[in-house]
Amino acid sequence: MPALSHLDASVPPATIAALLLVARAQLRRLALPHPTATAILAATQVTKSRAYELGHDLCALLPSLARPAGRPARTEPNGVPPEPDLSRAVLSFVMDHPGCVTGSSTRRSYADIFRRRILELREAYAHLDLDAFAGAAGVARGTLEDWLRAGQSVTAVMGKEDSSDDSDARDEDSPSSARIQSVLAAWSRWHGSFTAFCEHVQHHLRIAYGRGLVARILQAHGERRAQRRQGRAPDESATRDSFEVFFPGAQWVGDGMQVPVEINDERFTFNLELDVDAYSGAVVGASVRAEEDSQAVVDAFAEGVATTGRAPLALLLDWRPSNHTPEVDEALVDTLRMRATRGRAQNKAHVEGAFGLFSQDAPPLCVRASSLNELAHVLLEQRVATWARTLNHRPRADRQGRSRVELYRDAPSAEQITEARRALAERCRLQEKRAATTKARTDPVVREALTAAFERLQLSDPGEHIRLAIAGYGRDAALDGIAIFEGKKKAATLPDGADARYLLGIVRNLAHLHESDAITDALLRERLAAHDRLLRGLEHEREDTLATHATPGDAVRDLADHALAAERMVDRLFWLRATGDAITAQPVGERPDLFRTVARRIHATFVVSRADRYAAERILARHVWPVT
């Protein structure tokens, strides 16, 4: 049996005495020869209290020396597991930044500065498994994944609304009072949300101020600026009564609406397709199907022809791809198929009004019976038929007491039919001419990219009307819109029923944002050319920032923080351009990782609105990888 190694001479006598005392207890338990405790203390010349104190520590340490069979757990090169160092770093940061983590163990709220620190630690401890890192950092894995997923929307956990009294401060609480100064001093050191700060003021500082009063104090002293909601859009009264009608049967308006039916607590949803006469407002045709498709348009039109005895001169439908298919054109025969004006629900006011009356008159369709999907379908069909017949025979006060049926029976003259047919045909001709002109003005590169994207995403667009509309917004908006739509589809965050029109809405919104970004960018260039005093100061600050960091990653993070902290759009754009310049200065292979680091940092800064965070990410991406 090999001999045990002798203790190193550097081991203190107190440690040797503790070791002998622990060994003495085990020797006595095993009935083996052992010295007395007095002899051990005399030989090592250590005090009794110190020896027994180290003995207790040694007993607590012994279980950790025995490990199970197998390969040992991965450790750092120096043999020390990294988790304790990580936990201490997080705890130290929380202690140095009060308010950066608030809430209970089941529902926490994190400040921007804390999220940024966790992202930095994750980069430093990238070799750790995500579960181990989350456990050591004290952050839930799902929350951590959201922070690490650049571009993913993360919703901040907010506290409940404060219901305390927001009355004016008392007379003794003047601007120089101790309470107000305490609030201002606490806010200067605060790193959490405003709601949590108000709770801190009430419960920890013992100052009975409500949220409204605290907000007014901080705003009056220039410490916090309240964000205002956007006002309502003005009523479009100037465009009312502008829909041109001719006579009964000249033009029908068609559209679909989702109608839910509940049977024995099981919910079914069907599409209700209606055709309404534009002149009389009469419901002429209806169709109930599982979804809004071309067959629903055909069925509603066929029922309208059967009900009235003749087809209309024109049928107005919205831009939904299923409304403009060869099947619909074949069913309409000589009836002109017209498109509703985009973005204006008033253009289909006749059918929208019918849907509104249906929603008001029809009770909730909840049936308590043992039935299947087909029963729900039949019940809805019967309800629609009863409602439509009742509505059509109801007298209308705005039509001298005449019902919709009576109005529809008014026979037009031959001159009226000819004039209406000519006017409707002219409208269709102008629409086709406008579409051809739009196609000639669009970028062929964008059209080619859209064709490939629509095929890849399986989006329907008969006639290329939606693709032409998207191409009219330019390359940047179209390409960014395709990327956003495809990303949301892969992440399963697209709303139900999202189609090509949803992509068009994304591109339209991006085009407006790009226009505002370009205007701001032009303003920045003009101010730089004029050697604006403020921007000269920003240039000096940028140089100082770059000089203080040794690694590109630290410099990029600091520049991004300056951009996110900027209150003015001009300043934010300046720092975003500086961040982009710092990224493009690095080798091509390192740029994606630096961009992802900044993107995560941007989306972890909740003090900046969601729209501004996405705008900052887009501006940075266009600067690093311009599309030429």
Backbone torsions as a table, in degrees:
resi	resn	phi	psi	omega
1	MET	NA	128.3	-179.1
2	PRO	-67.8	146.4	179.8
3	ALA	-76.9	149.3	177.3
4	LEU	-74.1	147.7	179.7
5	SER	-70.0	147.6	175.6
6	HIS	-74.4	151.7	177.8
7	LEU	-68.3	142.9	178.5
8	ASP	-64.9	148.4	-179.0
9	ALA	-65.2	-18.9	-178.6
10	SER	-79.4	-6.2	179.6
11	VAL	-71.1	126.4	-177.5
12	PRO	-64.9	151.0	177.9
13	PRO	-59.7	-32.7	-179.6
14	ALA	-62.7	-38.8	178.6
15	THR	-66.7	-39.8	178.3
16	ILE	-64.3	-40.4	178.7
17	ALA	-63.9	-40.8	178.3
18	ALA	-63.3	-40.4	179.3
19	LEU	-62.9	-43.3	-180.0
20	LEU	-66.5	-37.0	178.9
21	LEU	-66.0	-41.4	177.2
22	VAL	-64.9	-42.1	178.5
23	ALA	-65.1	-38.0	179.4
24	ARG	-59.7	-41.6	-179.5
25	ALA	-63.5	-38.1	179.6
26	GLN	-73.2	-36.8	177.4
27	LEU	-64.5	-39.6	178.9
28	ARG	-67.1	-36.4	179.5
29	ARG	-65.8	-32.1	-179.4
30	LEU	-93.2	6.2	178.3
31	ALA	61.0	41.5	177.4
32	LEU	-108.2	159.5	179.1
33	PRO	-60.3	141.0	-178.4
34	HIS	-156.4	149.0	178.3
35	PRO	-78.8	168.8	176.6
36	THR	-82.8	160.0	178.5
37	ALA	-63.6	-35.7	179.5
38	THR	-64.2	-39.9	179.8
39	ALA	-65.5	-38.3	179.6
40	ILE	-64.9	-45.3	-178.9
41	LEU	-66.5	-36.8	179.3
42	ALA	-68.7	-38.9	-178.2
43	ALA	-70.4	-36.6	-178.7
44	THR	-91.3	-11.9	179.4
45	GLN	56.9	48.4	-179.9
46	VAL	-120.9	146.4	178.9
47	THR	-70.1	154.1	-175.8
48	LYS	-65.0	-44.1	-176.4
49	SER	-63.4	-42.1	-178.4
50	ARG	-68.3	-39.5	-178.9
51	ALA	-65.1	-44.2	-179.2
52	TYR	-70.6	-32.0	176.9
53	GLU	-62.6	-47.2	178.0
54	LEU	-68.2	-28.3	177.6
55	GLY	-64.1	-42.3	176.7
56	HIS	-62.6	-40.9	178.2
57	ASP	-64.2	-37.7	-179.9
58	LEU	-67.5	-38.9	177.7
59	CYS	-63.2	-38.1	178.8
60	ALA	-69.8	-25.7	-177.5
61	LEU	-84.0	-25.8	-173.9
62	LEU	-59.0	-41.2	-179.3
63	PRO	-60.5	-28.0	-178.1
64	SER	-75.0	-14.1	-179.6
65	LEU	-78.6	-20.9	-179.5
66	ALA	-97.0	117.1	179.4
67	ARG	-112.0	156.2	178.7
68	PRO	-69.2	164.6	179.2
69	ALA	-65.9	150.7	179.6
70	GLY	116.5	-177.5	-177.5
71	ARG	-71.8	135.4	-179.6
72	PRO	-68.4	158.3	179.3
73	ALA	-65.7	151.2	-179.0
74	ARG	-67.5	134.8	-179.9
75	THR	-129.5	174.3	175.7
76	GLU	-69.5	164.9	179.8
77	PRO	-56.0	-30.3	179.9
78	ASN	-84.3	2.3	176.5
79	GLY	87.0	2.6	-178.4
80	VAL	-103.2	126.3	178.6
81	PRO	-58.9	142.7	-175.1
82	PRO	-79.9	-18.0	-173.4
83	GLU	-59.7	-43.8	178.6
84	PRO	-60.2	-39.9	178.0
85	ASP	-63.9	-39.6	178.8
86	LEU	-64.8	-45.0	179.3
87	SER	-62.9	-40.1	178.6
88	ARG	-66.0	-37.0	178.6
89	ALA	-64.7	-41.5	178.6
90	VAL	-66.5	-45.1	-179.9
91	LEU	-62.4	-42.5	179.0
92	SER	-62.6	-38.7	179.6
93	PHE	-67.0	-41.7	179.2
94	VAL	-63.8	-38.2	179.8
95	MET	-69.6	-33.2	-179.8
96	ASP	-80.9	-15.4	-177.6
97	HIS	-129.7	79.3	-178.3
98	PRO	-60.5	136.4	178.5
99	GLY	92.3	-5.1	-179.2
100	CYS	-73.2	-18.4	172.8
101	VAL	-133.3	121.4	-179.3
102	THR	-132.2	166.5	178.0
103	GLY	101.3	-177.0	-178.5
104	SER	-93.2	-179.6	-178.4
105	SER	-69.5	-22.2	-179.8
106	THR	-94.1	-15.1	-177.1
107	ARG	-152.6	98.3	-176.0
108	ARG	-110.8	157.6	175.0
109	SER	-125.1	132.1	-175.3
110	TYR	-115.0	137.9	177.2
111	ALA	-80.9	161.7	-179.0
112	ASP	-59.3	-40.8	-176.6
113	ILE	-65.6	-31.6	177.8
114	PHE	-72.1	-42.5	178.4
115	ARG	-60.7	-39.8	178.8
116	ARG	-63.8	-40.9	180.0
117	ARG	-64.8	-39.9	179.0
118	ILE	-65.0	-38.7	177.4
119	LEU	-64.1	-39.1	177.2
120	GLU	-65.0	-42.5	178.9
121	LEU	-65.7	-34.7	178.7
122	ARG	-64.0	-37.3	176.5
123	GLU	-66.5	-37.5	179.8
124	ALA	-71.6	-31.3	-178.8
125	TYR	-112.0	42.6	-177.4
126	ALA	-64.5	-22.5	-178.9
127	HIS	-74.9	-14.5	-179.0
128	LEU	-77.4	147.0	171.0
129	ASP	-63.2	146.5	-175.3
130	LEU	-61.3	-37.1	178.2
131	ASP	-65.6	-42.6	179.3
132	ALA	-65.1	-41.5	178.7
133	PHE	-64.3	-44.0	-179.6
134	ALA	-62.7	-41.2	179.2
135	GLY	-65.4	-41.2	-179.7
136	ALA	-70.8	-33.9	-179.9
137	ALA	-81.8	-15.4	179.9
138	GLY	77.6	24.8	179.5
139	VAL	-119.4	136.1	-179.8
140	ALA	-60.6	145.4	-177.3
141	ARG	-60.1	-43.8	-179.8
142	GLY	-61.2	-41.4	177.3
143	THR	-63.9	-42.5	179.7
144	LEU	-63.8	-39.1	177.9
145	GLU	-62.8	-38.2	177.2
146	ASP	-62.6	-40.6	-179.7
147	TRP	-67.6	-34.4	-177.5
148	LEU	-81.3	-13.5	-177.9
149	ARG	-92.2	96.9	-177.7
150	ALA	-63.0	135.6	178.1
151	GLY	88.5	-8.3	179.8
152	GLN	-83.4	134.2	179.8
153	SER	-70.9	128.8	178.2
154	VAL	-120.5	125.3	-177.8
155	THR	-94.3	125.3	-179.8
156	ALA	-71.1	141.3	177.1
157	VAL	-83.4	116.9	-176.1
158	MET	-108.0	151.4	177.1
159	GLY	-80.1	168.9	-180.0
160	LYS	-72.4	160.1	-177.3
161	GLU	-67.3	141.6	179.3
162	ASP	-79.5	126.4	-178.9
163	SER	-103.7	11.6	-178.9
164	SER	-74.5	166.1	-175.9
165	ASP	-69.4	129.4	178.9
166	ASP	-105.5	35.5	179.9
167	SER	-70.7	166.4	-177.6
168	ASP	-63.0	155.0	178.7
169	ALA	-67.2	156.0	179.6
170	ARG	-72.6	170.1	-174.9
171	ASP	-60.6	-34.0	-177.0
172	GLU	-74.6	-11.1	-179.8
173	ASP	-92.2	61.9	176.1
174	SER	-76.1	170.6	-178.9
175	PRO	-54.9	-21.8	-179.7
176	SER	-100.5	8.2	-176.1
177	SER	-70.6	162.2	-177.4
178	ALA	-68.5	-34.8	-177.7
179	ARG	-67.2	-46.0	-179.7
180	ILE	-65.6	-40.1	178.0
181	GLN	-64.5	-34.0	176.5
182	SER	-65.8	-40.8	178.1
183	VAL	-63.4	-45.7	-179.1
184	LEU	-64.1	-41.4	179.7
185	ALA	-66.1	-40.3	179.1
186	ALA	-66.4	-37.4	180.0
187	TRP	-66.7	-34.0	-179.6
188	SER	-65.1	-23.7	179.3
189	ARG	-103.0	0.9	-173.1
190	TRP	-85.5	141.1	179.5
191	HIS	-126.7	10.9	-178.9
192	GLY	-104.5	-162.9	-178.7
193	SER	-78.6	163.1	-179.3
194	PHE	-67.7	-38.5	179.4
195	THR	-61.6	-44.7	178.5
196	ALA	-66.0	-32.6	178.1
197	PHE	-65.9	-40.4	177.7
198	CYS	-62.0	-39.7	175.8
199	GLU	-65.6	-38.1	177.0
200	HIS	-61.9	-41.4	179.0
201	VAL	-62.8	-41.8	-175.9
202	GLN	-75.5	-44.0	-170.3
203	HIS	-94.0	-32.0	-176.5
204	HIS	-100.0	-41.8	177.6
205	LEU	-85.3	-10.3	178.4
206	ARG	60.5	38.6	176.5
207	ILE	-112.3	115.4	-172.7
208	ALA	-81.3	63.3	176.3
209	TYR	-108.4	136.3	176.0
210	GLY	-81.7	175.7	-177.0
211	ARG	-62.8	-41.1	-178.5
212	GLY	-62.6	-42.9	-178.9
213	LEU	-69.6	-40.0	177.6
214	VAL	-63.0	-40.4	178.7
215	ALA	-63.4	-40.6	-179.9
216	ARG	-68.2	-36.6	177.7
217	ILE	-63.0	-48.2	-178.3
218	LEU	-66.5	-37.2	179.8
219	GLN	-71.0	-37.7	-179.8
220	ALA	-65.3	-29.7	-179.9
221	HIS	-97.4	9.3	175.9
222	GLY	72.0	19.9	-177.5
223	GLU	-91.7	-22.3	-177.7
224	ARG	-152.2	137.3	179.0
225	ARG	-110.9	122.2	-178.7
226	ALA	-72.3	142.1	178.2
227	GLN	-91.8	127.6	-178.1
228	ARG	-95.0	145.1	175.1
229	ARG	-77.3	150.6	177.5
230	GLN	-71.1	143.3	180.0
231	GLY	-74.7	168.7	179.6
232	ARG	-75.8	149.9	178.0
233	ALA	-73.7	145.6	179.6
234	PRO	-66.0	151.6	-179.3
235	ASP	-69.0	135.1	-178.5
236	GLU	-84.4	64.2	-177.2
237	SER	-69.7	-25.5	-176.4
238	ALA	-70.1	-18.6	-176.6
239	THR	-101.6	6.8	179.8
240	ARG	-73.6	152.3	177.8
241	ASP	58.0	30.0	-179.7
242	SER	-100.5	2.1	179.2
243	PHE	-80.9	121.6	-176.6
244	GLU	-85.5	123.7	177.3
245	VAL	-117.0	159.2	-174.1
246	PHE	-117.8	-67.5	-178.0
247	PHE	-162.2	169.6	179.8
248	PRO	-60.3	131.8	177.9
249	GLY	86.2	-1.0	179.1
250	ALA	-74.0	-41.2	-175.2
251	GLN	-146.1	128.3	173.2
252	TRP	-105.9	154.3	177.6
253	VAL	-120.6	125.2	-177.9
254	GLY	-118.8	147.4	177.4
255	ASP	-166.5	168.0	-179.3
256	GLY	-122.3	155.8	178.8
257	MET	-143.7	140.1	177.2
258	GLN	-80.4	128.1	-178.4
259	VAL	-122.7	122.1	178.6
260	PRO	-88.1	146.8	176.1
261	VAL	-133.0	130.7	179.8
262	GLU	-112.6	128.5	176.8
263	ILE	-131.3	116.8	-179.5
264	ASN	51.9	48.6	177.9
265	ASP	65.3	10.0	175.0
266	GLU	-104.5	129.4	-172.7
267	ARG	-99.8	129.9	174.3
268	PHE	-120.5	147.9	180.0
269	THR	-127.3	130.9	179.5
270	PHE	-126.3	162.1	175.3
271	ASN	-101.2	127.4	176.4
272	LEU	-103.1	112.8	179.2
273	GLU	-102.0	126.0	-179.2
274	LEU	-121.2	145.6	167.8
275	ASP	-117.4	122.9	-176.4
276	VAL	-120.6	135.9	177.3
277	ASP	-74.1	130.6	-175.6
278	ALA	-69.1	-29.9	-176.5
279	TYR	-79.1	-51.8	-174.2
280	SER	-94.5	-19.2	-175.0
281	GLY	78.0	10.2	-178.4
282	ALA	-75.7	140.9	173.6
283	VAL	-82.5	110.7	-174.0
284	VAL	-97.1	-29.7	-178.0
285	GLY	-148.0	150.7	179.8
286	ALA	-147.4	151.8	178.4
287	SER	-146.1	138.4	177.7
288	VAL	-119.2	119.4	179.6
289	ARG	-138.2	173.2	-178.5
290	ALA	-69.3	-29.1	-179.0
291	GLU	-149.6	166.1	179.7
292	GLU	-84.6	106.2	-178.6
293	ASP	-138.9	-174.2	-178.2
294	SER	-63.8	-36.7	-179.1
295	GLN	-64.8	-32.6	177.0
296	ALA	-64.1	-40.6	177.3
297	VAL	-63.8	-43.1	-179.1
298	VAL	-64.7	-44.7	-178.5
299	ASP	-64.3	-44.7	179.6
300	ALA	-63.7	-38.3	179.6
301	PHE	-67.5	-42.9	179.6
302	ALA	-63.0	-39.8	178.1
303	GLU	-67.2	-36.0	176.9
304	GLY	-64.2	-39.6	177.9
305	VAL	-66.0	-40.9	179.0
306	ALA	-66.3	-33.8	-178.5
307	THR	-74.0	-43.5	-174.0
308	THR	-93.1	-20.1	179.6
309	GLY	92.5	-8.6	178.1
310	ARG	-154.8	155.5	179.0
311	ALA	-83.3	152.0	178.1
312	PRO	-76.2	170.8	175.9
313	LEU	-75.9	-31.0	-177.8
314	ALA	-148.6	151.2	175.8
315	LEU	-124.9	120.3	-178.9
316	LEU	-93.3	122.1	179.3
317	LEU	-129.0	157.0	177.5
318	ASP	-79.5	-173.7	-171.9
319	TRP	-86.2	12.8	179.2
320	ARG	-62.2	130.0	-175.9
321	PRO	-54.2	-34.2	-178.2
322	SER	-68.1	-15.1	178.6
323	ASN	-83.1	-11.5	-173.3
324	HIS	-130.0	68.3	-179.6
325	THR	-122.3	163.6	176.9
326	PRO	-57.7	-32.1	179.0
327	GLU	-63.7	-40.6	178.8
328	VAL	-67.8	-43.8	179.1
329	ASP	-60.8	-38.5	179.4
330	GLU	-66.0	-37.3	-179.5
331	ALA	-73.4	-31.4	-177.9
332	LEU	-74.2	-26.7	179.8
333	VAL	57.9	-107.9	-176.7
334	ASP	-88.9	-4.4	-179.7
335	THR	-76.9	130.6	179.2
336	LEU	-71.6	133.9	174.7
337	ARG	-97.4	116.5	-176.5
338	MET	-110.5	153.9	179.1
339	ARG	-104.9	136.9	177.2
340	ALA	-72.1	155.3	178.0
341	THR	-67.1	132.8	-178.4
342	ARG	-67.4	144.2	173.7
343	GLY	72.2	8.8	-179.1
344	ARG	-130.3	99.7	177.5
345	ALA	-65.6	-22.0	179.9
346	GLN	-62.6	-23.1	-178.9
347	ASN	-65.4	-21.0	177.0
348	LYS	-117.8	37.8	-174.1
349	ALA	-60.8	-30.3	-175.9
350	HIS	-66.1	-47.7	179.9
351	VAL	-77.6	-33.4	176.5
352	GLU	-63.7	-38.2	175.8
353	GLY	-64.5	-36.8	177.6
354	ALA	-65.4	-40.3	176.0
355	PHE	-61.4	-39.9	179.2
356	GLY	-62.5	-43.3	177.6
357	LEU	-65.4	-37.9	177.5
358	PHE	-61.7	-43.3	-179.7
359	SER	-65.6	-32.4	-180.0
360	GLN	-78.3	-43.1	-174.3
361	ASP	-82.5	-33.0	-176.0
362	ALA	-81.4	125.9	175.5
363	PRO	-72.5	165.0	177.0
364	PRO	-56.6	129.2	-177.1
365	LEU	-84.6	81.9	179.2
366	CYS	-118.9	118.0	-176.7
367	VAL	-116.4	131.9	176.2
368	ARG	-106.3	91.5	-179.9
369	ALA	-161.8	159.6	176.9
370	SER	-82.6	104.2	-175.1
371	SER	-150.5	173.9	-179.3
372	LEU	-116.6	-173.7	-178.9
373	ASN	-58.3	-36.1	-178.0
374	GLU	-64.6	-34.2	178.0
375	LEU	-64.1	-42.9	177.0
376	ALA	-61.6	-37.4	179.4
377	HIS	-64.1	-45.0	-178.9
378	VAL	-66.6	-41.5	180.0
379	LEU	-60.8	-42.6	-179.8
380	LEU	-67.0	-39.4	177.4
381	GLU	-60.4	-43.5	179.6
382	GLN	-65.1	-39.4	179.9
383	ARG	-65.6	-42.3	179.5
384	VAL	-64.6	-42.4	-179.5
385	ALA	-63.5	-44.0	179.5
386	THR	-64.0	-43.7	180.0
387	TRP	-64.2	-44.5	-177.0
388	ALA	-64.4	-42.6	179.5
389	ARG	-65.8	-39.0	178.1
390	THR	-65.3	-43.2	-179.6
391	LEU	-64.6	-41.2	-176.3
392	ASN	-67.1	-26.8	-179.2
393	HIS	-99.4	5.6	179.6
394	ARG	-81.9	129.6	178.8
395	PRO	-63.6	146.2	-178.6
396	ARG	-112.1	124.5	-178.9
397	ALA	-66.9	-31.2	-178.7
398	ASP	-81.2	-1.5	177.3
399	ARG	-123.8	38.6	177.2
400	GLN	56.1	38.7	176.3
401	GLY	76.9	4.6	179.3
402	ARG	-83.7	142.3	179.7
403	SER	-83.7	172.5	179.3
404	ARG	-65.9	-35.3	178.3
405	VAL	-65.1	-43.8	178.9
406	GLU	-63.7	-40.7	178.8
407	LEU	-65.8	-37.8	-177.5
408	TYR	-70.4	-24.4	-178.7
409	ARG	-78.5	-6.2	175.9
410	ASP	-65.3	116.9	-177.1
411	ALA	-82.9	128.2	177.8
412	PRO	-77.6	157.8	176.7
413	SER	-81.7	167.7	179.2
414	ALA	-64.5	-36.5	178.6
415	GLU	-64.3	-40.8	178.6
416	GLN	-63.0	-41.8	179.9
417	ILE	-64.0	-43.8	-179.6
418	THR	-63.4	-44.9	-178.5
419	GLU	-66.5	-40.4	179.0
420	ALA	-65.9	-42.0	178.9
421	ARG	-62.2	-40.4	179.0
422	ARG	-65.3	-44.7	-178.8
423	ALA	-65.0	-41.3	179.8
424	LEU	-68.8	-39.4	177.2
425	ALA	-64.5	-36.5	177.9
426	GLU	-65.5	-37.8	177.3
427	ARG	-63.3	-44.3	179.0
428	CYS	-63.4	-39.9	179.6
429	ARG	-62.8	-42.2	179.0
430	LEU	-65.0	-37.4	177.7
431	GLN	-63.7	-43.9	179.3
432	GLU	-65.7	-39.2	178.2
433	LYS	-65.7	-40.2	178.9
434	ARG	-64.7	-39.2	178.5
435	ALA	-64.9	-41.1	178.6
436	ALA	-64.9	-40.5	178.0
437	THR	-64.2	-41.5	179.1
438	THR	-62.7	-41.3	-179.9
439	LYS	-64.7	-38.2	-179.6
440	ALA	-67.2	-26.6	-177.7
441	ARG	-89.2	-13.1	-176.1
442	THR	-81.5	160.3	-178.2
443	ASP	-78.0	123.4	179.7
444	PRO	-63.6	-29.5	177.6
445	VAL	-65.0	-41.8	179.1
446	VAL	-67.1	-40.3	178.9
447	ARG	-62.2	-40.3	178.2
448	GLU	-64.8	-41.9	177.8
449	ALA	-64.3	-38.3	179.4
450	LEU	-67.8	-39.4	178.6
451	THR	-61.3	-43.7	178.4
452	ALA	-66.1	-39.9	-179.4
453	ALA	-67.6	-41.3	179.7
454	PHE	-64.6	-36.3	177.3
455	GLU	-70.2	-40.2	-179.5
456	ARG	-69.1	-38.5	-178.1
457	LEU	-90.4	-1.4	178.2
458	GLN	58.4	50.4	177.9
459	LEU	-100.5	135.5	-178.2
460	SER	-91.6	132.7	178.7
461	ASP	-153.9	73.6	178.2
462	PRO	-62.2	132.8	179.4
463	GLY	82.7	-2.1	178.2
464	GLU	59.8	25.3	-177.5
465	HIS	-68.2	-43.6	-178.4
466	ILE	-71.3	-37.9	178.9
467	ARG	-64.4	-37.7	177.6
468	LEU	-67.0	-39.0	178.0
469	ALA	-64.1	-40.6	178.9
470	ILE	-66.2	-43.1	-177.9
471	ALA	-62.8	-25.2	179.8
472	GLY	-69.4	-11.7	-179.0
473	TYR	-91.7	-0.3	174.8
474	GLY	98.9	169.1	-174.7
475	ARG	-66.9	-51.1	-173.8
476	ASP	-59.1	-49.1	-177.7
477	ALA	-64.2	-41.4	-178.1
478	ALA	-66.5	-47.2	-178.6
479	LEU	-67.0	-42.2	176.8
480	ASP	-63.3	-39.8	179.5
481	GLY	-63.6	-41.9	177.5
482	ILE	-61.7	-42.9	-179.3
483	ALA	-63.7	-42.1	-179.9
484	ILE	-65.8	-44.7	-179.7
485	PHE	-61.8	-45.6	-179.1
486	GLU	-66.9	-37.6	177.8
487	GLY	-65.4	-42.5	178.1
488	LYS	-66.2	-33.3	178.2
489	LYS	-67.8	-42.7	178.6
490	LYS	-66.5	-34.5	179.0
491	ALA	-83.1	-0.4	179.6
492	ALA	59.2	39.4	178.5
493	THR	-112.2	6.0	175.9
494	LEU	-71.8	141.3	176.5
495	PRO	-67.5	158.4	179.4
496	ASP	-61.9	136.2	178.2
497	GLY	81.0	8.3	179.9
498	ALA	-66.0	126.8	-178.0
499	ASP	-131.2	-155.1	-177.9
500	ALA	-63.3	-31.4	179.1
501	ARG	-66.9	-32.1	175.9
502	TYR	-64.9	-41.1	175.2
503	LEU	-62.4	-39.7	177.5
504	LEU	-60.6	-41.1	177.9
505	GLY	-62.9	-39.8	177.8
506	ILE	-61.7	-47.0	-178.0
507	VAL	-64.4	-40.4	179.5
508	ARG	-60.7	-44.6	179.2
509	ASN	-65.5	-40.1	179.4
510	LEU	-65.0	-37.1	180.0
511	ALA	-61.7	-41.0	177.2
512	HIS	-64.1	-40.1	179.3
513	LEU	-67.5	-41.2	179.0
514	HIS	-62.9	-37.3	178.8
515	GLU	-63.2	-44.2	178.7
516	SER	-66.6	-36.1	177.0
517	ASP	-64.0	-41.2	-179.9
518	ALA	-65.3	-39.0	178.4
519	ILE	-63.6	-44.0	179.1
520	THR	-65.4	-39.3	178.5
521	ASP	-62.9	-41.8	177.2
522	ALA	-63.5	-39.0	177.8
523	LEU	-62.5	-40.0	179.2
524	LEU	-63.8	-44.3	179.8
525	ARG	-63.0	-39.6	179.2
526	GLU	-64.2	-40.8	-179.0
527	ARG	-70.6	-35.0	175.1
528	LEU	-64.9	-40.8	179.8
529	ALA	-63.9	-33.0	-179.8
530	ALA	-85.2	4.9	179.6
531	HIS	54.9	50.2	-179.8
532	ASP	-58.3	137.1	-175.6
533	ARG	-60.3	-39.5	-179.0
534	LEU	-66.1	-44.7	-177.6
535	LEU	-69.9	-28.9	174.3
536	ARG	-63.4	-38.4	175.8
537	GLY	-64.6	-37.7	177.4
538	LEU	-66.4	-36.5	177.3
539	GLU	-61.9	-43.6	178.2
540	HIS	-64.0	-41.3	179.6
541	GLU	-64.5	-38.1	177.5
542	ARG	-63.2	-43.6	179.3
543	GLU	-63.4	-40.2	178.2
544	ASP	-64.0	-39.4	-179.7
545	THR	-64.1	-43.9	179.3
546	LEU	-66.4	-32.6	-177.6
547	ALA	-74.2	-22.2	-175.2
548	THR	-87.8	-5.4	-177.1
549	HIS	-117.2	136.4	-177.1
550	ALA	-88.9	-27.5	-177.5
551	THR	-111.3	150.2	178.4
552	PRO	-62.4	-35.5	-179.6
553	GLY	-61.7	-44.5	178.7
554	ASP	-64.5	-40.2	179.9
555	ALA	-64.7	-42.9	-179.3
556	VAL	-64.7	-41.8	178.5
557	ARG	-63.5	-42.0	-179.5
558	ASP	-66.3	-41.2	178.0
559	LEU	-63.9	-40.6	177.8
560	ALA	-64.1	-38.2	177.5
561	ASP	-63.3	-38.8	176.0
562	HIS	-61.3	-40.2	179.5
563	ALA	-65.1	-42.0	-177.8
564	LEU	-72.8	-25.4	-180.0
565	ALA	-86.4	-10.0	-177.5
566	ALA	-69.4	136.7	179.6
567	GLU	-89.8	-27.3	-179.8
568	ARG	-101.6	146.6	-177.2
569	MET	-64.5	-35.5	180.0
570	VAL	-62.7	-44.9	178.7
571	ASP	-64.3	-41.7	-179.4
572	ARG	-63.1	-41.8	179.7
573	LEU	-65.6	-36.7	176.9
574	PHE	-59.0	-48.7	-177.2
575	TRP	-70.9	-31.7	175.5
576	LEU	-66.1	-39.3	176.4
577	ARG	-65.4	-39.2	177.3
578	ALA	-63.7	-39.3	176.8
579	THR	-63.9	-43.4	177.6
580	GLY	-62.4	-39.8	177.5
581	ASP	-62.7	-39.6	179.3
582	ALA	-65.9	-33.9	179.1
583	ILE	-73.1	-45.3	-178.8
584	THR	-68.0	-17.7	177.3
585	ALA	-73.6	-13.5	-178.8
586	GLN	-91.3	164.9	177.2
587	PRO	-57.1	153.6	-174.9
588	VAL	-59.0	-37.8	-177.7
589	GLY	-68.2	-22.0	-178.6
590	GLU	-92.3	-12.1	-174.9
591	ARG	-65.6	-43.0	179.4
592	PRO	-58.3	-42.2	-179.7
593	ASP	-64.8	-41.3	178.1
594	LEU	-65.0	-39.1	178.8
595	PHE	-65.0	-41.9	178.6
596	ARG	-63.8	-38.4	178.1
597	THR	-60.0	-46.0	179.9
598	VAL	-67.7	-39.4	-179.5
599	ALA	-61.8	-44.0	177.2
600	ARG	-62.3	-38.9	-179.9
601	ARG	-65.8	-39.1	178.8
602	ILE	-63.6	-48.1	-176.0
603	HIS	-77.2	-7.4	173.9
604	ALA	-93.0	0.5	-178.8
605	THR	-101.5	89.5	-175.0
606	PHE	-77.1	-13.9	177.5
607	VAL	-66.9	-21.8	173.0
608	VAL	-90.1	136.4	-176.6
609	SER	-62.4	159.3	-177.8
610	ARG	-61.3	-42.1	-179.9
611	ALA	-63.1	-41.0	179.4
612	ASP	-68.1	-33.6	177.9
613	ARG	-65.5	-44.6	178.3
614	TYR	-65.6	-38.4	178.6
615	ALA	-63.4	-42.2	178.9
616	ALA	-62.6	-40.2	179.3
617	GLU	-65.3	-40.8	179.5
618	ARG	-66.5	-42.7	179.7
619	ILE	-60.8	-43.5	-179.7
620	LEU	-65.4	-41.2	-179.4
621	ALA	-64.7	-40.8	179.6
622	ARG	-68.0	-30.5	179.6
623	HIS	-74.8	-36.5	-178.0
624	VAL	-79.4	-41.5	-179.7
625	TRP	-125.8	77.7	-179.9
626	PRO	-68.1	145.0	176.7
627	VAL	-96.2	111.9	-177.2
628	THR	-113.1	NA	NA
